[in-house]
């Protein structure tokens, strides 16, 4: 009888099984404690776990990152916590996280794939893969994205084209309250689409809208308490509604992506690449013609590489922009200073990336927005690739590791006022922009976000273009102070649903 079956009998016992279940639990407790005491005195400390449930009772599943920060105050910057029976080593604070991800990049560089992300990707693509396949797909994606202008003027022109469309969408609301989520997400999705597929989509394209909605829903559900429980007890709670919805979304996304790839393949012209998909298809054909064995250029890797890039490159940037506009409405005096600087330096012409160096306050506001937004507070889970001794503690191979990014972005030893929105964190005494070591919203090391340069360009151009044209305010009857900055529950920390007014300044 397996662990799950034993647990079911224990939770729902018949009179004849109570004694057996009690004995089973006692045995399990003894075995569990003996396992947790392996190499006692060398492994990272942590709260004592309960049998089966681990430290579940000490975690707020709606905001586990906050619970882990509180535990770090008790047990230090390297500590152990049990998510059910799954052992996790948590790294907290800038010094510890950087040392692990940068100075010990190889040891902490593998990806731990939780059950829900295994369900989604099955080890294909970039985000939730390891080994040679991950290495090759990441190398291919990074070089191809650069070829198509990531961080260069060609990408700038694609973003500015979307800025024009986005401004028109905002204009259509005529200063009346509206939710910024969909238009911002469509805009960032189109930037990724233009690089990956070679074309953008209209905001009213029903299939495009459905795909964006599915991606947003999947990310939100992936951070829900029920999915966290599924990740802890995958066999026991695989029936949860949120998991089934995620699997439905996955199926529809695969169908949608396959259809787009099929159309691109039918119109493919060698030596005339429209986007990343064309490059992948050509590479796949070359390896097939050459008889390459065990090629990583498979249909599955193409589908999930495209899907990973679409989700990662869309939601994070759009959500950061939503936070930025909400913060401008919340703190109108900061919005005043941004718009004064834009008017003085740029005037009415189109903002360009080259203007960034002459807009230090605006740049500081964007960086501070990223810091405060704390978008992926626990990062994506890592896994040790081999046994490692780190800061005096022994950590076994294949141990799940959480680099707690929220503890870096809010590190009280690195930020003067970590819990306040304070653009001065990125300004020196003369008002010039300064980068801070503890600014790690894109993580660091081998698993750092490969689209970082594109995201930075998007954030700057979208934010400045919108602030140049519009004044953002709360809806009529709502005070600035009443705007809620509490994040919603989800895999990424989104603002709660809200509406803003975009009042034309021109």
C-alpha positions in Angstrom: 0.0 0.0 0.0 1.4 3.4 -1.0 1.8 6.5 1.1 -1.3 8.2 -0.3 -3.5 5.1 0.3 -2.2 4.9 3.9 -2.9 8.6 4.4 -6.5 8.2 3.1 -7.1 5.3 5.5 -5.7 7.5 8.3 -7.8 10.5 7.5 -11.0 8.5 6.9 -10.6 5.4 9.1 -13.1 2.7 9.7 -13.3 1.2 13.2 -11.1 -1.7 12.1 -8.3 0.4 10.8 -7.9 3.1 13.5 -5.3 1.1 15.4 -3.4 0.1 12.2 -3.4 3.7 11.0 -2.1 5.0 14.4 0.7 2.5 14.3 1.5 3.4 10.7 1.6 7.1 11.6 3.9 6.4 14.5 6.3 4.4 12.3 6.2 7.1 9.7 6.9 9.7 12.3 10.0 7.8 13.5 11.3 7.3 9.9 10.6 10.9 9.0 12.4 12.3 12.0 15.4 10.0 11.4 15.6 11.2 7.8 15.4 14.9 8.8 18.2 14.3 11.3 20.5 12.9 8.7 23.9 14.7 9.1 22.4 16.7 11.9 24.5 19.7 12.8 25.7 20.2 9.2 22.5 20.8 7.3 20.8 24.2 7.4 18.7 24.7 10.5 14.9 25.3 10.4 11.6 24.8 12.2 10.9 21.2 13.3 8.6 19.6 10.7 5.5 17.5 11.4 5.2 14.1 9.9 3.7 14.3 6.4 2.6 17.9 6.7 6.2 19.3 7.2 6.0 23.0 8.1 2.7 23.5 6.3 1.1 25.0 9.5 3.8 27.7 9.6 3.2 28.8 6.0 0.6 31.2 4.7 -0.2 29.6 1.3 -1.6 32.9 0.0 1.7 34.6 0.6 4.4 32.0 1.3 7.2 34.4 0.5 6.2 36.5 3.6 6.2 33.4 5.8 9.7 32.5 4.5 11.0 36.0 5.2 9.7 35.7 8.8 11.4 32.3 9.2 14.6 33.7 7.9 14.6 36.2 10.8 14.5 33.2 13.2 16.8 30.7 11.4 19.2 32.8 9.4 19.9 33.4 5.7 20.2 29.7 4.9 17.6 27.5 6.4 15.5 24.4 5.8 11.7 24.2 5.5 9.5 21.3 4.6 6.6 21.8 2.1 4.8 18.6 3.0 7.5 15.9 2.8 9.5 17.9 0.3 12.6 19.4 1.8 13.5 22.9 0.6 16.5 25.0 1.4 15.7 28.7 1.4 18.3 31.4 0.6 17.6 34.9 2.1 19.2 38.3 1.7 21.3 39.8 -1.0 24.7 38.5 0.1 23.5 34.9 0.3 21.4 34.8 -2.8 24.1 36.4 -4.9 26.8 34.1 -3.5 24.8 31.0 -4.4 23.5 32.0 -7.8 26.7 33.8 -9.0 29.7 32.4 -7.1 28.2 28.9 -7.0 26.3 29.1 -10.3 27.0 25.5 -11.3 26.0 24.0 -7.9 22.7 26.0 -7.7 22.0 26.2 -11.4 19.6 23.4 -12.1 15.8 23.9 -12.2 13.6 22.1 -9.8 10.4 21.2 -11.7 7.4 21.2 -9.4 4.5 18.8 -10.4 2.4 21.5 -11.9 5.2 22.7 -14.2 6.1 19.1 -15.1 2.4 18.8 -16.1 2.8 21.9 -18.3 6.1 21.3 -20.0 7.2 17.7 -19.5 10.8 18.9 -19.4 10.7 20.6 -22.8 11.4 24.3 -23.6 13.5 26.7 -21.5 11.9 27.6 -18.2 11.4 24.1 -16.7 14.1 22.0 -18.3 17.5 20.8 -17.4 20.5 19.1 -19.0 21.7 19.3 -22.6 18.2 20.1 -23.9 17.9 23.2 -21.7 21.5 24.3 -22.5 20.9 24.1 -26.3 17.4 25.7 -26.2 18.6 28.6 -24.0 21.6 29.1 -26.2 19.5 29.0 -29.4 16.8 31.4 -27.9 19.4 33.9 -26.6 21.3 34.1 -29.9 18.2 34.2 -32.0 16.6 36.9 -29.9 19.7 39.0 -30.2 19.7 38.4 -34.0 16.2 39.8 -34.1 17.2 43.0 -32.2 16.8 42.2 -28.5 18.4 45.3 -26.9 19.0 46.9 -30.3 17.3 49.5 -32.5 15.3 46.9 -34.4 13.5 45.9 -31.2 13.1 49.6 -30.3 11.1 50.1 -33.5 8.8 47.2 -32.7 8.2 48.5 -29.2 7.5 52.0 -30.5 5.0 50.7 -33.0 3.1 49.0 -30.1 3.4 52.3 -28.1 1.4 54.0 -30.8 -1.3 51.3 -30.8 -1.4 51.4 -27.0 -1.8 55.1 -26.8 -4.7 55.0 -29.2 -6.4 52.3 -27.0 -6.0 54.6 -24.0 -7.2 57.6 -25.9 -10.4 55.7 -26.8 -11.4 55.7 -23.1 -11.6 59.5 -23.2 -10.4 60.0 -19.7 -13.0 57.6 -18.2 -12.0 54.8 -15.7 -10.8 51.5 -17.3 -8.7 48.5 -16.3 -5.2 48.7 -17.8 -4.5 45.0 -17.6 -5.7 43.8 -21.1 -4.3 46.6 -23.2 -0.9 46.5 -21.5 -0.8 42.7 -21.8 -1.8 42.8 -25.4 1.0 45.3 -26.1 3.8 43.3 -24.5 2.5 40.1 -26.0 2.7 41.7 -29.4 6.3 42.7 -28.9 7.2 39.1 -28.1 5.0 37.9 -31.0 6.7 40.1 -33.5 10.1 38.7 -32.5 9.0 35.0 -32.2 6.5 34.8 -35.1 7.5 37.8 -37.2 4.2 39.6 -36.9 1.9 41.3 -34.4 -1.8 40.7 -33.8 -4.7 43.1 -33.6 -6.0 43.7 -30.1 -9.5 42.4 -31.2 -8.1 39.2 -32.7 -10.3 36.6 -30.7 -7.7 33.8 -30.8 -4.9 36.1 -29.7 -7.1 37.5 -26.9 -8.0 34.0 -25.8 -4.3 32.9 -25.7 -3.3 36.0 -23.7 -6.2 35.3 -21.2 -5.2 31.7 -20.9 -1.6 32.6 -20.1 -2.7 35.1 -17.5 -5.1 32.6 -15.9 -2.5 29.9 -15.8 0.1 32.1 -14.0 -2.5 33.2 -11.5 -3.7 29.7 -10.8 -0.2 28.4 -10.5 0.4 30.4 -7.4 -2.9 29.5 -5.8 -3.0 27.7 -2.4 -4.7 24.6 -4.0 -1.8 24.3 -6.5 0.8 24.7 -3.8 -0.9 21.8 -2.0 -0.9 19.8 -5.2 2.8 20.4 -5.6 3.3 19.1 -2.0 0.9 16.1 -2.4 0.6 15.5 -6.2 -1.0 12.0 -5.9 -3.4 13.0 -3.2 -4.8 16.2 -4.5 -4.4 15.9 -8.3 -8.2 16.3 -8.6 -8.1 20.0 -7.6 -10.1 22.3 -9.9 -7.3 24.7 -10.6 -5.0 21.9 -11.8 -7.7 20.8 -14.3 -8.1 24.3 -15.6 -4.4 24.7 -16.0 -4.3 21.4 -18.0 -7.2 22.6 -20.2 -5.3 25.8 -20.8 -2.2 23.9 -21.7 -4.1 21.7 -24.3 -5.6 24.8 -25.9 -2.2 26.6 -26.0 -0.5 23.7 -27.7 -3.3 23.6 -30.4 -3.0 27.4 -30.9 0.8 27.3 -31.1 0.9 24.3 -33.4 -1.5 26.1 -35.8 0.7 29.2 -35.9 3.8 27.1 -36.4 2.1 25.2 -39.2 1.2 28.4 -41.0 4.7 29.7 -40.7 6.1 26.4 -42.0 3.9 26.5 -45.0 5.1 29.9 -46.0 8.7 29.5 -44.9 11.4 30.9 -47.3 14.9 29.8 -46.6 17.4 32.6 -45.8 14.5 35.0 -45.2 13.8 34.7 -41.5 10.7 36.4 -40.1 11.2 35.4 -36.5 12.5 32.8 -34.0 10.1 30.1 -35.3 11.6 30.3 -38.8 15.1 30.0 -37.4 14.1 26.9 -35.4 12.4 25.2 -38.4 15.4 25.7 -40.6 17.7 24.4 -37.9 15.4 21.4 -37.3 15.4 20.6 -41.1 19.2 20.9 -41.4 19.7 18.4 -38.5 17.2 16.0 -39.9 18.9 16.2 -43.4 22.3 15.6 -41.7 21.0 12.6 -39.8 21.8 14.1 -36.4 20.9 11.7 -33.7 19.0 12.8 -30.5 18.6 16.3 -31.9 17.1 18.8 -29.4 15.3 20.6 -32.3 12.0 18.7 -31.9 8.4 19.9 -32.3 7.9 19.6 -28.5 10.9 21.8 -27.8 9.7 24.4 -30.4 6.2 24.5 -29.0 7.3 24.9 -25.4 10.2 27.3 -26.1 7.7 29.5 -27.9 5.1 29.1 -25.1 7.7 29.9 -22.4 8.9 33.0 -24.2 5.4 34.2 -24.8 4.3 33.8 -21.1 7.5 35.0 -19.5 8.0 37.9 -21.9 4.4 39.0 -21.7 3.1 38.8 -18.1 6.1 40.1 -16.2 6.5 43.3 -18.3 2.8 44.1 -18.5 2.4 43.5 -14.7 5.3 45.8 -13.9 3.8 48.5 -16.1 0.4 48.1 -14.3 2.2 48.6 -11.0 4.0 51.6 -12.5 0.8 53.4 -13.6 -1.0 52.5 -10.3 2.0 54.0 -8.3 1.8 57.1 -10.4 -1.8 57.6 -9.6 -1.1 56.7 -5.9 1.8 59.2 -5.6 0.9 62.2 -7.9 3.9 64.3 -6.7 6.2 61.6 -8.1 4.2 61.6 -11.4 4.6 65.4 -11.5 8.4 65.1 -11.3 8.5 62.4 -14.0 6.4 64.5 -16.4 8.3 67.6 -15.7 11.6 65.8 -16.6 10.0 64.3 -19.7 8.7 67.8 -20.8 12.1 69.4 -20.1 14.3 66.8 -21.8 12.2 65.3 -24.5 9.4 67.7 -25.1 6.7 66.5 -27.5 8.8 64.3 -29.7 8.9 60.5 -29.5 11.0 59.2 -26.6 13.9 57.0 -27.6 16.1 54.5 -25.7 19.0 56.9 -26.0 17.0 59.4 -23.9 17.4 57.2 -20.8 20.7 58.6 -19.8 19.2 62.1 -19.7 16.2 61.1 -17.7 17.7 60.0 -14.4 14.6 60.5 -12.2 12.3 58.7 -14.6 14.8 55.8 -14.8 14.9 55.7 -11.0 11.1 55.6 -10.8 11.0 52.6 -13.3 13.7 50.7 -11.3 12.0 51.4 -8.0 8.7 50.2 -9.5 10.4 46.9 -10.3 11.9 46.6 -6.8 8.6 47.4 -5.0 6.5 45.2 -7.4 8.6 42.2 -6.2 7.0 40.4 -9.1 8.4 36.8 -8.6 9.1 36.9 -4.8 10.4 33.3 -4.5 12.0 33.2 -8.0 11.5 30.0 -9.9 12.7 27.0 -7.8 16.3 25.9 -8.3 17.9 22.5 -7.5 21.4 21.6 -6.5 23.3 19.8 -9.3 25.7 18.1 -6.8 26.5 18.0 -3.1 27.7 21.4 -2.0 28.9 22.9 1.3 27.6 26.5 1.4 28.2 29.0 4.1 29.2 26.1 6.4 26.1 24.0 5.7 25.9 20.7 3.8 23.3 20.6 1.0 22.7 17.4 -0.8 22.5 17.0 -4.6 18.9 17.4 -6.0 17.8 19.5 -3.0 15.1 22.1 -4.0 16.4 25.6 -3.4 14.3 28.8 -3.2 16.4 32.0 -3.8 14.1 34.4 -1.9 14.2 37.4 -4.3 11.8 39.3 -2.1 14.4 39.2 0.7 16.9 40.8 -1.7 14.6 43.5 -3.1 13.6 44.4 0.5 16.9 43.7 2.2 17.1 46.2 5.1 20.9 46.2 5.0 20.9 47.2 1.3 17.9 49.7 1.0 17.4 52.8 3.1 13.6 52.5 3.2 12.9 49.0 1.8 9.1 49.1 2.5 8.5 52.4 0.9 8.2 53.5 -2.8 11.3 55.7 -2.9 12.9 56.5 -6.3 15.8 58.1 -4.3 17.1 54.5 -3.9 18.5 54.9 -7.4 19.7 58.5 -7.3 22.9 59.9 -5.9 23.2 63.2 -4.0 23.5 65.1 -7.3 20.3 63.5 -8.7 22.2 61.2 -11.1 21.0 57.6 -11.6 22.9 54.9 -9.8 22.5 51.1 -10.1 22.2 49.2 -6.8 23.8 45.8 -6.3 20.7 44.4 -4.6 18.5 45.2 -7.6 17.9 41.6 -8.8 14.3 41.4 -10.2 15.6 39.3 -13.1 17.4 36.9 -10.7 21.1 36.2 -11.4 23.5 33.4 -12.6 22.8 30.7 -15.1 19.0 31.0 -14.7 18.7 34.7 -15.0 16.0 36.0 -17.3 17.2 35.7 -20.9 14.9 38.5 -22.0 16.2 41.0 -19.5 17.5 43.5 -22.0 14.2 43.4 -24.0 12.2 43.8 -20.8 14.2 46.9 -19.8 13.7 48.5 -23.1 10.0 47.8 -23.1 9.5 49.2 -19.6 11.3 52.4 -20.4 9.6 53.1 -23.8 6.1 52.1 -22.7 6.2 53.9 -19.4 7.7 57.1 -20.8 5.4 57.2 -23.8 2.3 56.8 -21.6 3.5 59.4 -19.0 4.4 61.8 -21.8 0.8 61.6 -23.2 -1.4 61.0 -20.2 -2.0 62.0 -16.6 -3.0 58.9 -14.5 -5.6 59.5 -11.7 -7.9 57.4 -9.6 -11.5 57.1 -10.7 -13.8 60.0 -9.7 -14.7 59.9 -6.0 -11.6 57.8 -5.1 -8.8 59.4 -3.2 -5.1 58.8 -4.1 -4.6 57.4 -0.6 -7.4 54.9 -1.2 -5.7 53.1 -4.0 -4.7 49.6 -2.7 -1.2 48.4 -3.3 -1.9 44.9 -1.8 -0.8 42.3 -4.4 -3.2 39.6 -5.6 -2.6 35.9 -5.0 -0.8 34.3 -7.9 2.5 32.9 -9.2 3.5 36.5 -10.0 2.4 39.4 -7.8 -0.2 41.4 -9.7 -2.0 44.4 -8.4 -5.6 43.8 -7.3 -8.2 44.5 -10.0 -8.6 48.3 -10.3 -9.4 51.1 -12.8 -7.5 54.3 -13.6 -8.3 57.3 -15.6 -5.8 58.3 -18.4 -6.4 62.0 -19.0 -4.8 63.4 -22.1 -2.2 66.1 -21.3 -2.0 67.4 -24.9 
